[in-house]
Amino acid sequence: MITLCILLLLVGFSLCYSTSKKMQPAPILGFEPMLGPNPVIKTGLGLTFLGLALGCTLINFGLTTGIFVYLVFLMTVASLVILLAPLKLLSPLVVVPILFVLAVLENYVF
């Protein structure tokens, strides 16, 4: 469930980041061109995914801890997207194995 929250945060923030005027127009996770050039759709979907991630953390951790964990996850994901996206190090070939390892660790270790 925590992995799902991180995935929703990653997709939501990357959609919102791809609508930035300062960002060079290159897809981050690969599905951004399918949404078209309209930034309103990307921003709306990005904020929807960010809201779903907030709801997911609130369900998992409770009200105050959920908000705190959400902010920590958001700062971590945002920093990684902002640092790794211009270097082209953030692609589905990198993200999917990392999320798979996190899901396995979440289910079997914790």
N, CA, C and O atoms as CSV, one atom per row, in Angstrom:
chain,resi,resn,atom,element,x,y,z
A,1,MET,N,N,0.820,-1.189,0.000
A,1,MET,CA,C,0.000,0.000,0.000
A,1,MET,C,C,0.869,1.260,0.000
A,1,MET,O,O,0.508,2.264,-0.615
A,2,ILE,N,N,1.996,1.209,0.679
A,2,ILE,CA,C,2.915,2.341,0.685
A,2,ILE,C,C,3.524,2.511,-0.708
A,2,ILE,O,O,3.744,3.634,-1.161
A,3,THR,N,N,3.792,1.402,-1.379
A,3,THR,CA,C,4.320,1.473,-2.736
A,3,THR,C,C,3.316,2.120,-3.681
A,3,THR,O,O,3.697,2.875,-4.575
A,4,LEU,N,N,2.042,1.825,-3.484
A,4,LEU,CA,C,0.996,2.458,-4.293
A,4,LEU,C,C,0.968,3.965,-4.048
A,4,LEU,O,O,0.795,4.744,-4.985
A,5,CYS,N,N,1.135,4.372,-2.804
A,5,CYS,CA,C,1.175,5.804,-2.492
A,5,CYS,C,C,2.351,6.480,-3.187
A,5,CYS,O,O,2.209,7.575,-3.730
A,6,ILE,N,N,3.502,5.833,-3.172
A,6,ILE,CA,C,4.684,6.402,-3.816
A,6,ILE,C,C,4.491,6.456,-5.327
A,6,ILE,O,O,4.895,7.430,-5.962
A,7,LEU,N,N,3.882,5.427,-5.913
A,7,LEU,CA,C,3.616,5.427,-7.345
A,7,LEU,C,C,2.654,6.550,-7.736
A,7,LEU,O,O,2.873,7.244,-8.729
A,8,LEU,N,N,1.590,6.724,-6.950
A,8,LEU,CA,C,0.645,7.801,-7.231
A,8,LEU,C,C,1.316,9.168,-7.114
A,8,LEU,O,O,1.061,10.060,-7.924
A,9,LEU,N,N,2.165,9.328,-6.117
A,9,LEU,CA,C,2.900,10.586,-5.963
A,9,LEU,C,C,3.831,10.829,-7.141
A,9,LEU,O,O,3.919,11.947,-7.648
A,10,LEU,N,N,4.520,9.791,-7.573
A,10,LEU,CA,C,5.457,9.929,-8.686
A,10,LEU,C,C,4.736,10.323,-9.971
A,10,LEU,O,O,5.173,11.225,-10.686
A,11,VAL,N,N,3.636,9.648,-10.256
A,11,VAL,CA,C,2.884,9.956,-11.478
A,11,VAL,C,C,2.271,11.350,-11.383
A,11,VAL,O,O,2.337,12.121,-12.341
A,12,GLY,N,N,1.679,11.679,-10.247
A,12,GLY,CA,C,1.060,12.987,-10.081
A,12,GLY,C,C,2.056,14.121,-10.176
A,12,GLY,O,O,1.804,15.120,-10.850
A,13,PHE,N,N,3.185,13.973,-9.506
A,13,PHE,CA,C,4.166,15.063,-9.547
A,13,PHE,C,C,4.810,15.164,-10.916
A,13,PHE,O,O,5.093,16.271,-11.374
A,14,SER,N,N,5.053,14.038,-11.587
A,14,SER,CA,C,5.655,14.115,-12.915
A,14,SER,C,C,4.700,14.758,-13.914
A,14,SER,O,O,5.141,15.464,-14.821
A,15,LEU,N,N,3.391,14.525,-13.759
A,15,LEU,CA,C,2.425,15.197,-14.633
A,15,LEU,C,C,2.406,16.702,-14.379
A,15,LEU,O,O,2.383,17.496,-15.320
A,16,CYS,N,N,2.416,17.085,-13.120
A,16,CYS,CA,C,2.433,18.519,-12.807
A,16,CYS,C,C,3.755,19.154,-13.233
A,16,CYS,O,O,3.774,20.298,-13.687
A,17,TYR,N,N,4.847,18.426,-13.092
A,17,TYR,CA,C,6.162,18.939,-13.475
A,17,TYR,C,C,6.275,19.087,-14.990
A,17,TYR,O,O,6.956,19.990,-15.476
A,18,SER,N,N,5.611,18.210,-15.737
A,18,SER,CA,C,5.717,18.277,-17.196
A,18,SER,C,C,4.969,19.478,-17.772
A,18,SER,O,O,5.171,19.818,-18.937
A,19,THR,N,N,4.114,20.125,-16.987
A,19,THR,CA,C,3.418,21.320,-17.471
A,19,THR,C,C,4.186,22.601,-17.159
A,19,THR,O,O,3.736,23.690,-17.515
A,20,SER,N,N,5.327,22.488,-16.506
A,20,SER,CA,C,6.117,23.660,-16.148
A,20,SER,C,C,6.669,24.338,-17.404
A,20,SER,O,O,7.046,23.665,-18.364
A,21,LYS,N,N,6.713,25.645,-17.392
A,21,LYS,CA,C,7.239,26.396,-18.528
A,21,LYS,C,C,8.761,26.274,-18.635
A,21,LYS,O,O,9.316,26.366,-19.730
A,22,LYS,N,N,9.432,26.066,-17.505
A,22,LYS,CA,C,10.885,25.997,-17.514
A,22,LYS,C,C,11.414,24.631,-17.938
A,22,LYS,O,O,12.576,24.505,-18.326
A,23,MET,N,N,10.566,23.612,-17.865
A,23,MET,CA,C,11.003,22.273,-18.230
A,23,MET,C,C,11.050,22.132,-19.749
A,23,MET,O,O,10.169,22.620,-20.457
A,24,GLN,N,N,12.086,21.459,-20.238
A,24,GLN,CA,C,12.156,21.175,-21.659
A,24,GLN,C,C,11.115,20.113,-21.985
A,24,GLN,O,O,10.965,19.156,-21.226
A,25,PRO,N,N,10.400,20.255,-23.080
A,25,PRO,CA,C,9.303,19.322,-23.378
A,25,PRO,C,C,9.808,17.933,-23.771
A,25,PRO,O,O,9.982,17.629,-24.951
A,26,ALA,N,N,10.034,17.110,-22.771
A,26,ALA,CA,C,10.426,15.717,-22.984
A,26,ALA,C,C,9.628,14.866,-21.998
A,26,ALA,O,O,9.472,15.250,-20.839
A,27,PRO,N,N,9.125,13.728,-22.440
A,27,PRO,CA,C,8.348,12.891,-21.521
A,27,PRO,C,C,9.225,12.321,-20.411
A,27,PRO,O,O,10.364,11.918,-20.648
A,28,ILE,N,N,8.681,12.292,-19.202
A,28,ILE,CA,C,9.437,11.794,-18.061
A,28,ILE,C,C,9.220,10.292,-17.907
A,28,ILE,O,O,10.179,9.520,-17.914
A,29,LEU,N,N,7.972,9.880,-17.770
A,29,LEU,CA,C,7.669,8.467,-17.578
A,29,LEU,C,C,7.166,7.787,-18.847
A,29,LEU,O,O,6.917,6.582,-18.835
A,30,GLY,N,N,7.012,8.525,-19.932
A,30,GLY,CA,C,6.683,7.925,-21.205
A,30,GLY,C,C,5.237,8.059,-21.653
A,30,GLY,O,O,4.965,7.912,-22.845
A,31,PHE,N,N,4.309,8.326,-20.766
A,31,PHE,CA,C,2.900,8.397,-21.150
A,31,PHE,C,C,2.395,9.824,-21.294
A,31,PHE,O,O,1.228,10.023,-21.632
A,32,GLU,N,N,3.220,10.807,-21.052
A,32,GLU,CA,C,2.782,12.195,-21.133
A,32,GLU,C,C,2.342,12.616,-22.538
A,32,GLU,O,O,1.377,13.374,-22.644
A,33,PRO,N,N,2.994,12.169,-23.632
A,33,PRO,CA,C,2.519,12.579,-24.962
A,33,PRO,C,C,1.118,12.063,-25.303
A,33,PRO,O,O,0.435,12.658,-26.137
A,34,MET,N,N,0.683,10.984,-24.686
A,34,MET,CA,C,-0.652,10.456,-24.962
A,34,MET,C,C,-1.745,11.383,-24.441
A,34,MET,O,O,-2.881,11.312,-24.908
A,35,LEU,N,N,-1.427,12.243,-23.490
A,35,LEU,CA,C,-2.412,13.154,-22.925
A,35,LEU,C,C,-2.572,14.417,-23.755
A,35,LEU,O,O,-3.474,15.215,-23.500
A,36,GLY,N,N,-1.712,14.609,-24.739
A,36,GLY,CA,C,-1.837,15.755,-25.621
A,36,GLY,C,C,-1.111,16.979,-25.085
A,36,GLY,O,O,-0.518,16.940,-24.007
A,37,PRO,N,N,-1.164,18.057,-25.844
A,37,PRO,CA,C,-0.430,19.267,-25.448
A,37,PRO,C,C,-1.175,20.149,-24.454
A,37,PRO,O,O,-0.632,21.161,-24.012
A,38,ASN,N,N,-2.392,19.796,-24.095
A,38,ASN,CA,C,-3.194,20.635,-23.208
A,38,ASN,C,C,-2.689,20.519,-21.767
A,38,ASN,O,O,-2.797,19.447,-21.171
A,39,PRO,N,N,-2.137,21.604,-21.188
A,39,PRO,CA,C,-1.609,21.520,-19.819
A,39,PRO,C,C,-2.700,21.431,-18.751
A,39,PRO,O,O,-2.430,20.998,-17.631
A,40,VAL,N,N,-3.929,21.836,-19.085
A,40,VAL,CA,C,-5.007,21.785,-18.095
A,40,VAL,C,C,-5.342,20.332,-17.748
A,40,VAL,O,O,-5.595,20.008,-16.587
A,41,ILE,N,N,-5.343,19.469,-18.751
A,41,ILE,CA,C,-5.629,18.046,-18.508
A,41,ILE,C,C,-4.524,17.418,-17.677
A,41,ILE,O,O,-4.795,16.669,-16.739
A,42,LYS,N,N,-3.267,17.723,-18.024
A,42,LYS,CA,C,-2.146,17.154,-17.275
A,42,LYS,C,C,-2.134,17.635,-15.826
A,42,LYS,O,O,-1.889,16.853,-14.907
A,43,THR,N,N,-2.397,18.914,-15.630
A,43,THR,CA,C,-2.414,19.451,-14.273
A,43,THR,C,C,-3.566,18.859,-13.472
A,43,THR,O,O,-3.396,18.508,-12.305
A,44,GLY,N,N,-4.725,18.748,-14.085
A,44,GLY,CA,C,-5.872,18.159,-13.388
A,44,GLY,C,C,-5.632,16.718,-13.000
A,44,GLY,O,O,-5.932,16.315,-11.876
A,45,LEU,N,N,-5.090,15.933,-13.925
A,45,LEU,CA,C,-4.776,14.538,-13.593
A,45,LEU,C,C,-3.677,14.449,-12.538
A,45,LEU,O,O,-3.734,13.604,-11.644
A,46,GLY,N,N,-2.680,15.322,-12.646
A,46,GLY,CA,C,-1.607,15.323,-11.661
A,46,GLY,C,C,-2.108,15.631,-10.264
A,46,GLY,O,O,-1.729,14.967,-9.298
A,47,LEU,N,N,-2.956,16.633,-10.160
A,47,LEU,CA,C,-3.517,16.972,-8.842
A,47,LEU,C,C,-4.453,15.873,-8.338
A,47,LEU,O,O,-4.549,15.639,-7.133
A,48,THR,N,N,-5.138,15.203,-9.256
A,48,THR,CA,C,-5.988,14.068,-8.847
A,48,THR,C,C,-5.140,12.950,-8.272
A,48,THR,O,O,-5.477,12.385,-7.232
A,49,PHE,N,N,-4.041,12.628,-8.943
A,49,PHE,CA,C,-3.164,11.578,-8.422
A,49,PHE,C,C,-2.527,11.984,-7.091
A,49,PHE,O,O,-2.356,11.149,-6.203
A,50,LEU,N,N,-2.177,13.258,-6.954
A,50,LEU,CA,C,-1.626,13.711,-5.680
A,50,LEU,C,C,-2.666,13.621,-4.567
A,50,LEU,O,O,-2.331,13.269,-3.436
A,51,GLY,N,N,-3.911,13.931,-4.873
A,51,GLY,CA,C,-4.988,13.783,-3.887
A,51,GLY,C,C,-5.246,12.339,-3.525
A,51,GLY,O,O,-5.500,12.026,-2.362
A,52,LEU,N,N,-5.182,11.442,-4.517
A,52,LEU,CA,C,-5.338,10.012,-4.222
A,52,LEU,C,C,-4.199,9.499,-3.349
A,52,LEU,O,O,-4.410,8.665,-2.469
A,53,ALA,N,N,-2.995,10.001,-3.596
A,53,ALA,CA,C,-1.862,9.603,-2.757
A,53,ALA,C,C,-2.043,10.098,-1.327
A,53,ALA,O,O,-1.703,9.390,-0.378
A,54,LEU,N,N,-2.575,11.305,-1.165
A,54,LEU,CA,C,-2.855,11.812,0.172
A,54,LEU,C,C,-3.895,10.946,0.868
A,54,LEU,O,O,-3.740,10.607,2.041
A,55,GLY,N,N,-4.947,10.589,0.155
A,55,GLY,CA,C,-5.963,9.707,0.733
A,55,GLY,C,C,-5.396,8.354,1.107
A,55,GLY,O,O,-5.761,7.782,2.134
A,56,CYS,N,N,-4.508,7.842,0.279
A,56,CYS,CA,C,-3.880,6.542,0.550
A,56,CYS,C,C,-3.040,6.594,1.828
A,56,CYS,O,O,-3.102,5.680,2.651
A,57,THR,N,N,-2.256,7.664,1.994
A,57,THR,CA,C,-1.446,7.762,3.208
A,57,THR,C,C,-2.318,8.016,4.438
A,57,THR,O,O,-2.001,7.542,5.529
A,58,LEU,N,N,-3.409,8.759,4.270
A,58,LEU,CA,C,-4.309,8.976,5.406
A,58,LEU,C,C,-4.969,7.668,5.838
A,58,LEU,O,O,-5.152,7.441,7.034
A,59,ILE,N,N,-5.321,6.819,4.903
A,59,ILE,CA,C,-5.907,5.520,5.253
A,59,ILE,C,C,-4.878,4.631,5.936
A,59,ILE,O,O,-5.202,3.929,6.894
A,60,ASN,N,N,-3.640,4.658,5.451
A,60,ASN,CA,C,-2.607,3.783,6.012
A,60,ASN,C,C,-2.134,4.222,7.394
A,60,ASN,O,O,-1.941,3.388,8.279
A,61,PHE,N,N,-1.946,5.530,7.581
A,61,PHE,CA,C,-1.254,6.002,8.782
A,61,PHE,C,C,-2.100,6.817,9.738
A,61,PHE,O,O,-1.635,7.131,10.833
A,62,GLY,N,N,-3.307,7.170,9.379
A,62,GLY,CA,C,-4.118,8.030,10.231
A,62,GLY,C,C,-3.966,9.487,9.813
A,62,GLY,O,O,-3.271,9.795,8.845
A,63,LEU,N,N,-4.612,10.367,10.540
A,63,LEU,CA,C,-4.704,11.759,10.107
A,63,LEU,C,C,-3.367,12.493,10.194
A,63,LEU,O,O,-2.823,12.885,9.162
A,64,THR,N,N,-2.833,12.687,11.374
A,64,THR,CA,C,-1.640,13.530,11.503
A,64,THR,C,C,-0.393,12.830,10.975
A,64,THR,O,O,0.423,13.457,10.300
A,65,THR,N,N,-0.235,11.559,11.267
A,65,THR,CA,C,0.915,10.823,10.755
A,65,THR,C,C,0.826,10.683,9.247
A,65,THR,O,O,1.847,10.729,8.560
A,66,GLY,N,N,-0.382,10.513,8.721
A,66,GLY,CA,C,-0.571,10.400,7.285
A,66,GLY,C,C,-0.184,11.665,6.556
A,66,GLY,O,O,0.429,11.610,5.490
A,67,ILE,N,N,-0.538,12.809,7.124
A,67,ILE,CA,C,-0.158,14.087,6.506
A,67,ILE,C,C,1.356,14.259,6.544
A,67,ILE,O,O,1.957,14.694,5.562
A,68,PHE,N,N,1.974,13.922,7.670
A,68,PHE,CA,C,3.422,14.042,7.788
A,68,PHE,C,C,4.138,13.101,6.818
A,68,PHE,O,O,5.074,13.517,6.136
A,69,VAL,N,N,3.708,11.844,6.749
A,69,VAL,CA,C,4.325,10.879,5.836
A,69,VAL,C,C,4.119,11.318,4.389
A,69,VAL,O,O,5.027,11.182,3.569
A,70,TYR,N,N,2.935,11.843,4.063
A,70,TYR,CA,C,2.668,12.332,2.716
A,70,TYR,C,C,3.638,13.457,2.354
A,70,TYR,O,O,4.184,13.471,1.251
A,71,LEU,N,N,3.853,14.388,3.266
A,71,LEU,CA,C,4.769,15.485,2.978
A,71,LEU,C,C,6.205,14.995,2.806
A,71,LEU,O,O,6.934,15.505,1.956
A,72,VAL,N,N,6.618,14.007,3.608
A,72,VAL,CA,C,7.963,13.441,3.466
A,72,VAL,C,C,8.094,12.733,2.120
A,72,VAL,O,O,9.083,12.925,1.411
A,73,PHE,N,N,7.101,11.914,1.765
A,73,PHE,CA,C,7.117,11.231,0.466
A,73,PHE,C,C,7.107,12.246,-0.679
A,73,PHE,O,O,7.831,12.082,-1.662
A,74,LEU,N,N,6.291,13.290,-0.553
A,74,LEU,CA,C,6.195,14.293,-1.614
A,74,LEU,C,C,7.517,15.020,-1.801
A,74,LEU,O,O,7.944,15.243,-2.934
A,75,MET,N,N,8.172,15.394,-0.704
A,75,MET,CA,C,9.458,16.072,-0.825
A,75,MET,C,C,10.509,15.154,-1.444
A,75,MET,O,O,11.330,15.602,-2.244
A,76,THR,N,N,10.489,13.874,-1.079
A,76,THR,CA,C,11.458,12.934,-1.630
A,76,THR,C,C,11.232,12.713,-3.116
A,76,THR,O,O,12.173,12.775,-3.907
A,77,VAL,N,N,9.989,12.455,-3.496
A,77,VAL,CA,C,9.674,12.211,-4.905
A,77,VAL,C,C,9.924,13.461,-5.736
A,77,VAL,O,O,10.466,13.374,-6.838
A,78,ALA,N,N,9.536,14.620,-5.222
A,78,ALA,CA,C,9.750,15.865,-5.956
A,78,ALA,C,C,11.239,16.126,-6.180
A,78,ALA,O,O,11.641,16.534,-7.270
A,79,SER,N,N,12.050,15.894,-5.162
A,79,SER,CA,C,13.490,16.094,-5.311
A,79,SER,C,C,14.069,15.142,-6.350
A,79,SER,O,O,14.901,15.541,-7.166
A,80,LEU,N,N,13.633,13.885,-6.324
A,80,LEU,CA,C,14.144,12.922,-7.295
A,80,LEU,C,C,13.712,13.264,-8.711
A,80,LEU,O,O,14.511,13.147,-9.641
A,81,VAL,N,N,12.477,13.680,-8.893
A,81,VAL,CA,C,12.007,14.032,-10.236
A,81,VAL,C,C,12.741,15.254,-10.752
A,81,VAL,O,O,13.166,15.274,-11.907
A,82,ILE,N,N,12.897,16.263,-9.927
A,82,ILE,CA,C,13.556,17.491,-10.373
A,82,ILE,C,C,15.033,17.254,-10.677
A,82,ILE,O,O,15.579,17.862,-11.597
A,83,LEU,N,N,15.684,16.377,-9.914
A,83,LEU,CA,C,17.102,16.112,-10.150
A,83,LEU,C,C,17.346,15.120,-11.280
A,83,LEU,O,O,18.284,15.301,-12.057
A,84,LEU,N,N,16.526,14.075,-11.393
A,84,LEU,CA,C,16.809,12.999,-12.338
A,84,LEU,C,C,16.149,13.168,-13.696
A,84,LEU,O,O,16.635,12.603,-14.675
A,85,ALA,N,N,15.060,13.922,-13.794
A,85,ALA,CA,C,14.373,14.071,-15.077
A,85,ALA,C,C,15.227,14.793,-16.121
A,85,ALA,O,O,15.267,14.335,-17.263
A,86,PRO,N,N,15.908,15.888,-15.799
A,86,PRO,CA,C,16.752,16.519,-16.832
A,86,PRO,C,C,17.921,15.637,-17.271
A,86,PRO,O,O,18.416,15.788,-18.388
A,87,LEU,N,N,18.360,14.737,-16.429
A,87,LEU,CA,C,19.462,13.845,-16.774
A,87,LEU,C,C,19.007,12.601,-17.525
A,87,LEU,O,O,19.830,11.763,-17.892
A,88,LYS,N,N,17.711,12.476,-17.755
A,88,LYS,CA,C,17.093,11.333,-18.439
A,88,LYS,C,C,17.344,10.015,-17.695
A,88,LYS,O,O,17.438,8.956,-18.316
A,89,LEU,N,N,17.451,10.086,-16.374
A,89,LEU,CA,C,17.648,8.897,-15.548
A,89,LEU,C,C,16.345,8.379,-14.961
A,89,LEU,O,O,16.339,7.359,-14.272
A,90,LEU,N,N,15.257,9.061,-15.221
A,90,LEU,CA,C,13.963,8.664,-14.689
A,90,LEU,C,C,13.119,8.141,-15.850
A,90,LEU,O,O,12.501,8.916,-16.580
A,91,SER,N,N,13.103,6.827,-16.009
A,91,SER,CA,C,12.352,6.209,-17.096
A,91,SER,C,C,11.624,4.990,-16.536
A,91,SER,O,O,11.931,4.543,-15.431
A,92,PRO,N,N,10.670,4.449,-17.281
A,92,PRO,CA,C,9.963,3.256,-16.783
A,92,PRO,C,C,10.888,2.064,-16.555
A,92,PRO,O,O,10.608,1.220,-15.703
A,93,LEU,N,N,11.978,1.985,-17.301
A,93,LEU,CA,C,12.926,0.885,-17.107
A,93,LEU,C,C,13.656,0.976,-15.771
A,93,LEU,O,O,14.177,-0.024,-15.277
A,94,VAL,N,N,13.693,2.148,-15.200
A,94,VAL,CA,C,14.323,2.342,-13.892
A,94,VAL,C,C,13.281,2.302,-12.779
A,94,VAL,O,O,13.520,1.717,-11.723
A,95,VAL,N,N,12.129,2.920,-13.013
A,95,VAL,CA,C,11.116,3.082,-11.976
A,95,VAL,C,C,10.425,1.758,-11.642
A,95,VAL,O,O,10.196,1.462,-10.469
A,96,VAL,N,N,10.093,0.965,-12.651
A,96,VAL,CA,C,9.339,-0.278,-12.423
A,96,VAL,C,C,10.122,-1.275,-11.563
A,96,VAL,O,O,9.548,-1.809,-10.614
A,97,PRO,N,N,11.405,-1.555,-11.842
A,97,PRO,CA,C,12.120,-2.483,-10.941
A,97,PRO,C,C,12.259,-1.965,-9.507
A,97,PRO,O,O,12.197,-2.739,-8.552
A,98,ILE,N,N,12.447,-0.658,-9.367
A,98,ILE,CA,C,12.567,-0.105,-8.013
A,98,ILE,C,C,11.257,-0.262,-7.255
A,98,ILE,O,O,11.259,-0.643,-6.084
A,99,LEU,N,N,10.134,0.029,-7.916
A,99,LEU,CA,C,8.837,-0.138,-7.260
A,99,LEU,C,C,8.529,-1.604,-6.986
A,99,LEU,O,O,7.881,-1.920,-5.988
A,100,PHE,N,N,8.980,-2.499,-7.853
A,100,PHE,CA,C,8.789,-3.930,-7.617
A,100,PHE,C,C,9.558,-4.383,-6.380
A,100,PHE,O,O,9.030,-5.131,-5.558
A,101,VAL,N,N,10.792,-3.937,-6.248
A,101,VAL,CA,C,11.594,-4.292,-5.066
A,101,VAL,C,C,10.952,-3.707,-3.806
A,101,VAL,O,O,10.910,-4.373,-2.771
A,102,LEU,N,N,10.455,-2.480,-3.883
A,102,LEU,CA,C,9.776,-1.883,-2.729
A,102,LEU,C,C,8.521,-2.662,-2.343
A,102,LEU,O,O,8.244,-2.853,-1.159
A,103,ALA,N,N,7.763,-3.113,-3.345
A,103,ALA,CA,C,6.552,-3.882,-3.058
A,103,ALA,C,C,6.892,-5.219,-2.405
A,103,ALA,O,O,6.203,-5.647,-1.479
A,104,VAL,N,N,7.939,-5.877,-2.876
A,104,VAL,CA,C,8.349,-7.151,-2.270
A,104,VAL,C,C,8.818,-6.931,-0.845
A,104,VAL,O,O,8.448,-7.682,0.058
A,105,LEU,N,N,9.629,-5.907,-0.640
A,105,LEU,CA,C,10.087,-5.630,0.719
A,105,LEU,C,C,8.943,-5.247,1.638
A,105,LEU,O,O,8.937,-5.628,2.809
A,106,GLU,N,N,7.981,-4.503,1.130
A,106,GLU,CA,C,6.839,-4.095,1.945
A,106,GLU,C,C,6.011,-5.293,2.369
A,106,GLU,O,O,5.537,-5.344,3.504
A,107,ASN,N,N,5.831,-6.240,1.496
A,107,ASN,CA,C,4.964,-7.386,1.791
A,107,ASN,C,C,5.659,-8.474,2.594
A,107,ASN,O,O,5.017,-9.128,3.416
A,108,TYR,N,N,6.949,-8.686,2.380
A,108,TYR,CA,C,7.619,-9.806,3.028
A,108,TYR,C,C,8.478,-9.430,4.219
A,108,TYR,O,O,8.688,-10.254,5.109
A,109,VAL,N,N,8.971,-8.228,4.257
A,109,VAL,CA,C,9.837,-7.826,5.367
A,109,VAL,C,C,9.044,-7.128,6.453
A,109,VAL,O,O,9.213,-7.422,7.637
A,110,PHE,N,N,8.183,-6.207,6.059
A,110,PHE,CA,C,7.439,-5.438,7.044
A,110,PHE,C,C,6.117,-6.098,7.249
A,110,PHE,O,O,5.307,-5.624,8.045
